[in-house]
Amino acid sequence: MIGYLVIRLSQSLLVLMIMSFVIYSLIGLMPGDPIDLMISSDPYMTSEDAAHLRSLYGLDLPIYERYWNWLMSALGGDFGYSRLYNQPVAQVLVPALMNSVQLLVVALVLSISVAVPAGVLAAYRQRSVFDYSVNLFAFAGISIPQFWLGLMLIMLFAVLLGWLPAGGIAPEGAPLGEQLRYLLLPAITLTMTSIGSHARYIRSAMLEVLRQDYIRTARAKGAGASRVIWRHALRNALIPFVTVLALDFGFLFSGALIVETIFAWPGMGKLIFDAIMGNDYNLALLSLMLATALVLTGNLLADLAYAWLDPRIKLGSRG
Amino acid sequence: MKHYSPTQLALKRLRSHKLAMISIGILVSLAILVISADLFTALLGIDPNAVNLMNRTAPPSAEHWLGTDVLGRDVLARLLYGGRVSLFVGLTAALAAASIGTFIGLCAGYFGGRLDALLMRTTDSVLALPALPVLIVLAALDLKKIGLPDEIAYSENVSFFRIVFIVALLGWTTVARLVRGATLTIKERDFVFAAEGSGGSHFGIMFRHILPNLVSSIIVAVTLSTGSVILLESTLSFLGLGIQPPMASWGAMLTNAQETIWEAPMLAVYPGLLILITVISFNFLGDGLQDALDPRATS
């Protein structure tokens, strides 16, 4: 187990290093550079001044040298300043990450608490009206544009009915109920697209498990139908589902970018979008790398959880 | 007793998949509608890009069947022209991604060894990227810095080719994995050994003997990914990074919908509804094709 862990961990770190270079190069290809921004705000700056500043900040060096310099100061804990927020980048990122985690956790809990019972019931009543509805819902979920779903929910609940706020986050120290009012629409938008496919996944995993011999054994020994389904079958069906959840993390994160932008939720996704659109290079760089690291961690956790939850899997057998 | 060829059997199975058949009907009528957009606007004498600030957010009328948008442009005409762009981007990008993926998957599966390891680790790395944020960066890149001349980098149609290109650049991974897996099993079959024994070249064997066996899975993958590409295009265009005005796409038509949701809510409804109908049709069709072409893999 330890050997496997070390191999997987070092693989992920290697991928993260390569990806950080790719992201660094991509950010370097975005329009303008920090000196251009200084020039546009200072009419007295000459082109000699600009060239001088470029060499002062090391912007005239080749890309790999600039990357190396950035990496060294980043490893020392210095990620630079955010242009939009006039604060060190790390200080901007932490509260945004907290807000995103809040949104993602609520969305995930919502998704699981609907998808698991729905999937189990669909498997139990295979080919029933309920089963077909779950299927239809799953297809609608992967086919609906997430930003449009958000717009429609805003239109219905904020504009027409006026029940919920159209966006933003509750002020600091607001009561829990008030905070939930702001969380509800973004969280629903975020989960709606995955609830159906999660339920479908649970359904097929359940059908697979219900065919196994140990289920028949449990029934033969006199266990009731509900006990067999919830205790014996669901436990085994959940193993692949945990992997799916962890692998879905990247997808959820992309969804969070859209949802946060539409609902003006001050999280990581909105931060990345604003940073890219506002030429905030340092902020864009670090938040993109953090997002990559999170997705990689999700994949790693999926592998480890799979190995840990299912003792039948031989560790280290796959590269 | 009547005998059926495998193709006839597949068509028979597809015909029994009701949702897939309805989807084909919807997609064909949508295609006819967007292709005949020129005819329609010529008949009614409408220019889809003509701004008329005296006639903003007008309700439906004899002249403007679905009313006008915030700049006074005819909504129906823009929906048709936008649909043309959205459908065309979806199909070309899905095909381009599938071609890249097929080539990489064939090479990885057929040659194996180090090349396989390298290509598959690359695939893993691309999959580890947070897709949407990276697409946004790619869509915001300054094309001049990559060395493209001004007349291309700032031309009107560049947003169209750029989006096809970047979606293909990130979207090939699914097909690559699929093709690699299938190639691994097919290359152990006798007819491949026979082709090798009779002196066939590597690429000849890959494309003439192995590829034809993969066509049905690739068709399913392309159909399913066309739907998701249309979704991606609409998202990027909505965020202002995809198709640029005056060109319309369904996503681009929703760009300012959030600000005008109070004065003209229907402007936000039509394009989104069309995206939903189109994408769900592609997904149902892909599902039906999967059942029809690969009857063993039914769940």
HADDOCK unambig.tbl for C-alpha pairs under 7 A between the chains (distance, minus, plus):
assign (segid A and resid 15 and name CA) (segid B and resid 125 and name CA) 6.14 0.50 0.50
assign (segid A and resid 29 and name CA) (segid B and resid 141 and name CA) 5.68 0.50 0.50
assign (segid A and resid 29 and name CA) (segid B and resid 142 and name CA) 6.00 0.50 0.50
assign (segid A and resid 29 and name CA) (segid B and resid 145 and name CA) 5.95 0.50 0.50
assign (segid A and resid 30 and name CA) (segid B and resid 140 and name CA) 6.40 0.50 0.50
assign (segid A and resid 30 and name CA) (segid B and resid 141 and name CA) 4.37 0.50 0.50
assign (segid A and resid 30 and name CA) (segid B and resid 142 and name CA) 5.10 0.50 0.50
assign (segid A and resid 31 and name CA) (segid B and resid 141 and name CA) 6.23 0.50 0.50
assign (segid A and resid 31 and name CA) (segid B and resid 142 and name CA) 4.66 0.50 0.50
assign (segid A and resid 139 and name CA) (segid B and resid 280 and name CA) 6.58 0.50 0.50
assign (segid A and resid 140 and name CA) (segid B and resid 280 and name CA) 6.48 0.50 0.50
assign (segid A and resid 143 and name CA) (segid B and resid 276 and name CA) 5.74 0.50 0.50
assign (segid A and resid 143 and name CA) (segid B and resid 279 and name CA) 5.27 0.50 0.50
assign (segid A and resid 143 and name CA) (segid B and resid 280 and name CA) 5.06 0.50 0.50
assign (segid A and resid 144 and name CA) (segid B and resid 276 and name CA) 5.03 0.50 0.50
assign (segid A and resid 145 and name CA) (segid B and resid 231 and name CA) 5.93 0.50 0.50
assign (segid A and resid 145 and name CA) (segid B and resid 276 and name CA) 6.79 0.50 0.50
assign (segid A and resid 148 and name CA) (segid B and resid 272 and name CA) 5.93 0.50 0.50
assign (segid A and resid 151 and name CA) (segid B and resid 258 and name CA) 6.79 0.50 0.50
assign (segid A and resid 250 and name CA) (segid B and resid 130 and name CA) 5.63 0.50 0.50
assign (segid A and resid 254 and name CA) (segid B and resid 130 and name CA) 6.61 0.50 0.50
assign (segid A and resid 254 and name CA) (segid B and resid 131 and name CA) 6.58 0.50 0.50
assign (segid A and resid 254 and name CA) (segid B and resid 132 and name CA) 5.22 0.50 0.50
assign (segid A and resid 254 and name CA) (segid B and resid 133 and name CA) 6.88 0.50 0.50
assign (segid A and resid 276 and name CA) (segid B and resid 137 and name CA) 6.75 0.50 0.50
assign (segid A and resid 291 and name CA) (segid B and resid 130 and name CA) 6.33 0.50 0.50
assign (segid A and resid 292 and name CA) (segid B and resid 128 and name CA) 6.50 0.50 0.50
assign (segid A and resid 292 and name CA) (segid B and resid 129 and name CA) 5.47 0.50 0.50
assign (segid A and resid 292 and name CA) (segid B and resid 130 and name CA) 5.71 0.50 0.50
assign (segid A and resid 295 and name CA) (segid B and resid 128 and name CA) 6.01 0.50 0.50
assign (segid A and resid 295 and name CA) (segid B and resid 130 and name CA) 6.71 0.50 0.50
assign (segid A and resid 296 and name CA) (segid B and resid 128 and name CA) 5.75 0.50 0.50
